[in-house]
Amino acid sequence: MLNYIQGLSTFAKTAPLLAKEVDDTRIFGIDPQLLADAAIMGLAMMVLFTLLSFLLFNPARELLEKRQQKIDDDLKSASESKEKMEELKLEYNEKLKNVDKEADEILSESRKKALKRENQIIDEAKAEANRIIVQANKEAELEKSKVKDEVKKEMISIASVMAGKFVDESIDEKRQAALIDETLKEMGDSTWQS
């Protein structure tokens, strides 16, 4: 520290002498050496600026431009997506409004189909019932025909039996009435009821 103080005192003593040696005729103390140094310094700064511009500023500027372009593209894409979303939202809302109408139409159509099918089933059932009735009537007619044929055969056999008895005996009216009653009793009531 002592050396530092001694150095300051020496500088204080020599500084006024140095100031007197400087030429007072120059403005701002500009001399040819200063101008040459300033020109070299300016040239070095321009070279440095140009070099830094190519090495740092242009890549940084390109990076910023790419980033700006990406942001612009993202904003454009987001705006297009928003427009599409709005269109879809409107379409969805329209569909929601029409859902009730479509549901009513579907229910109405289903009811019509069900009624049509019901009528078809009823018609088929009626046709089947009519077919069964017709079949039953045919069977009843066949049974009646069979019964009539049997009755006719029975009557023919009765008539032949009676004729044989008439022939065997000479018959007067009293005897004939008695034979008919006797034959009817032999046949019984069950023959005539079926």
C-alpha positions as CSV (number, residue, x, y, z in Angstrom):
1,M,0.0,0.0,0.0
2,L,2.9,2.2,0.7
3,N,4.0,1.7,-2.9
4,Y,0.6,2.7,-4.2
5,I,0.7,6.0,-2.2
6,Q,4.2,6.8,-3.5
7,G,3.0,6.1,-7.1
8,L,0.1,8.5,-6.7
9,S,2.3,11.3,-5.3
10,T,4.8,10.8,-8.2
11,F,1.9,11.0,-10.8
12,A,0.6,14.1,-9.1
13,K,4.0,15.8,-9.4
14,T,4.5,14.9,-13.1
15,A,0.9,15.4,-14.4
16,P,1.2,19.2,-14.6
17,L,4.4,18.9,-16.5
18,L,2.9,16.5,-19.1
19,A,0.0,18.9,-19.6
20,K,2.3,21.7,-20.5
21,E,4.1,19.6,-23.1
22,V,0.9,19.0,-25.1
23,D,0.5,21.4,-28.0
24,D,-2.4,23.8,-27.5
25,T,-2.9,24.5,-31.2
26,R,-5.0,21.3,-31.8
27,I,-8.8,21.1,-31.3
28,F,-9.7,18.1,-29.1
29,G,-6.2,16.9,-29.4
30,I,-6.8,15.3,-32.9
31,D,-3.6,14.4,-34.7
32,P,-2.9,12.2,-37.8
33,Q,-2.1,9.2,-35.6
34,L,-5.6,9.5,-33.9
35,L,-7.3,9.8,-37.3
36,A,-5.5,6.7,-38.6
37,D,-6.3,4.8,-35.4
38,A,-10.0,5.9,-35.7
39,A,-10.1,4.9,-39.4
40,I,-8.6,1.5,-38.7
41,M,-11.0,1.1,-35.7
42,G,-14.0,2.0,-38.0
43,L,-12.8,-0.4,-40.7
44,A,-12.4,-3.2,-38.1
45,M,-15.9,-2.5,-36.7
46,M,-17.4,-2.7,-40.2
47,V,-15.6,-6.0,-40.9
48,L,-16.6,-7.3,-37.5
49,F,-20.2,-6.1,-38.0
50,T,-20.3,-7.7,-41.5
51,L,-18.8,-10.9,-40.2
52,L,-21.2,-11.1,-37.2
53,S,-24.0,-10.3,-39.5
54,F,-23.3,-13.3,-41.7
55,L,-22.5,-15.6,-38.8
56,L,-25.0,-14.5,-36.1
57,F,-27.5,-12.0,-37.3
58,N,-28.6,-13.6,-40.5
59,P,-29.2,-17.1,-38.9
60,A,-30.9,-15.4,-36.0
61,R,-33.1,-13.4,-38.5
62,E,-33.9,-16.5,-40.5
63,L,-34.7,-18.4,-37.3
64,L,-37.1,-15.6,-36.3
65,E,-38.6,-15.5,-39.8
66,K,-39.2,-19.2,-39.7
67,R,-40.7,-18.9,-36.2
68,Q,-42.9,-16.1,-37.4
69,Q,-44.0,-18.1,-40.4
70,K,-44.8,-21.1,-38.2
71,I,-46.8,-18.9,-35.8
72,D,-48.7,-17.4,-38.8
73,D,-49.4,-20.9,-40.2
74,D,-50.5,-22.1,-36.7
75,L,-52.8,-19.0,-36.4
76,K,-54.2,-19.6,-39.9
77,S,-54.7,-23.3,-39.1
78,A,-56.4,-22.4,-35.8
79,S,-58.6,-20.0,-37.5
80,E,-59.6,-22.6,-40.2
81,S,-60.2,-25.1,-37.5
82,K,-62.3,-22.6,-35.6
83,E,-64.4,-21.9,-38.7
84,K,-64.8,-25.7,-39.3
85,M,-65.8,-26.1,-35.7
86,E,-68.4,-23.4,-36.0
87,E,-69.8,-25.0,-39.1
88,L,-69.9,-28.4,-37.4
89,K,-71.5,-26.8,-34.3
90,L,-74.2,-25.2,-36.5
91,E,-74.7,-28.5,-38.3
92,Y,-74.9,-30.3,-35.0
93,N,-77.4,-27.8,-33.6
94,E,-79.5,-28.3,-36.8
95,K,-79.4,-32.0,-36.4
96,L,-80.4,-31.7,-32.7
97,K,-83.4,-29.6,-33.8
98,N,-84.4,-32.2,-36.4
99,V,-83.9,-35.2,-34.0
100,D,-87.4,-34.8,-32.6
101,K,-88.9,-34.6,-36.1
102,E,-86.9,-37.6,-37.2
103,A,-87.9,-39.6,-34.1
104,D,-91.5,-38.7,-34.7
105,E,-91.2,-39.8,-38.3
106,I,-89.5,-43.1,-37.3
107,L,-92.2,-43.7,-34.7
108,S,-95.0,-42.9,-37.1
109,E,-93.4,-45.2,-39.8
110,S,-93.1,-47.9,-37.2
111,R,-96.7,-47.5,-36.2
112,K,-97.8,-47.7,-39.8
113,K,-95.7,-50.8,-40.3
114,A,-97.1,-52.4,-37.1
115,L,-100.7,-51.6,-38.2
116,K,-100.1,-53.0,-41.6
117,R,-98.6,-56.1,-40.1
118,E,-101.5,-56.4,-37.6
119,N,-104.0,-56.2,-40.5
120,Q,-102.0,-58.7,-42.4
121,I,-102.0,-61.1,-39.5
122,I,-105.7,-60.6,-38.9
123,D,-106.4,-61.2,-42.6
124,E,-104.3,-64.4,-42.5
125,A,-106.1,-65.5,-39.4
126,K,-109.5,-64.9,-41.0
127,A,-108.4,-66.7,-44.1
128,E,-107.2,-69.7,-42.0
129,A,-110.5,-69.6,-40.0
130,N,-112.5,-69.6,-43.2
131,R,-110.4,-72.4,-44.6
132,I,-111.0,-74.4,-41.3
133,I,-114.7,-73.7,-41.5
134,V,-114.9,-74.7,-45.1
135,Q,-112.9,-77.9,-44.3
136,A,-115.2,-78.6,-41.3
137,N,-118.3,-78.1,-43.5
138,K,-116.9,-80.4,-46.1
139,E,-116.2,-83.0,-43.5
140,A,-119.7,-82.6,-42.0
141,E,-121.2,-82.9,-45.5
142,L,-119.2,-86.1,-46.0
143,E,-120.4,-87.4,-42.7
144,K,-124.0,-86.5,-43.6
145,S,-123.5,-88.3,-46.9
146,K,-122.1,-91.4,-45.2
147,V,-125.0,-91.3,-42.6
148,K,-127.5,-90.9,-45.4
149,D,-125.9,-93.8,-47.3
150,E,-126.0,-95.9,-44.2
151,V,-129.6,-95.0,-43.5
152,K,-130.5,-95.8,-47.2
153,K,-128.7,-99.1,-46.9
154,E,-130.5,-99.8,-43.6
155,M,-133.8,-98.8,-45.1
156,I,-133.1,-101.0,-48.2
157,S,-132.2,-103.9,-45.9
158,I,-135.3,-103.2,-43.8
159,A,-137.5,-103.0,-46.9
160,S,-136.0,-106.3,-48.3
161,V,-136.6,-107.9,-44.9
162,M,-140.2,-106.6,-44.9
163,A,-140.7,-107.6,-48.5
164,G,-139.4,-111.1,-47.7
165,K,-141.9,-111.3,-44.7
166,F,-144.7,-109.9,-46.9
167,V,-144.0,-112.5,-49.5
168,D,-143.7,-115.3,-46.9
169,E,-147.1,-114.5,-45.5
170,S,-150.1,-113.4,-47.1
171,I,-150.7,-110.2,-45.5
172,D,-153.7,-108.2,-44.8
173,E,-153.6,-104.6,-43.7
174,K,-153.6,-105.5,-40.0
175,R,-150.9,-107.9,-40.4
176,Q,-148.9,-105.5,-42.5
177,A,-149.1,-102.8,-39.8
178,A,-148.1,-105.3,-37.2
179,L,-145.1,-106.4,-39.3
180,I,-143.9,-102.7,-39.7
181,D,-144.2,-102.1,-36.0
182,E,-142.4,-105.3,-35.3
183,T,-139.6,-104.4,-37.7
184,L,-139.3,-100.9,-36.3
185,K,-139.0,-102.4,-32.8
186,E,-136.3,-104.8,-34.0
187,M,-134.2,-102.0,-35.5
188,G,-134.5,-99.9,-32.4
189,D,-134.6,-96.1,-31.8
190,S,-130.8,-95.8,-32.1
191,T,-130.8,-96.5,-35.8
192,W,-133.0,-93.5,-36.6
193,Q,-131.3,-91.1,-34.3
194,S,-127.8,-91.4,-35.8
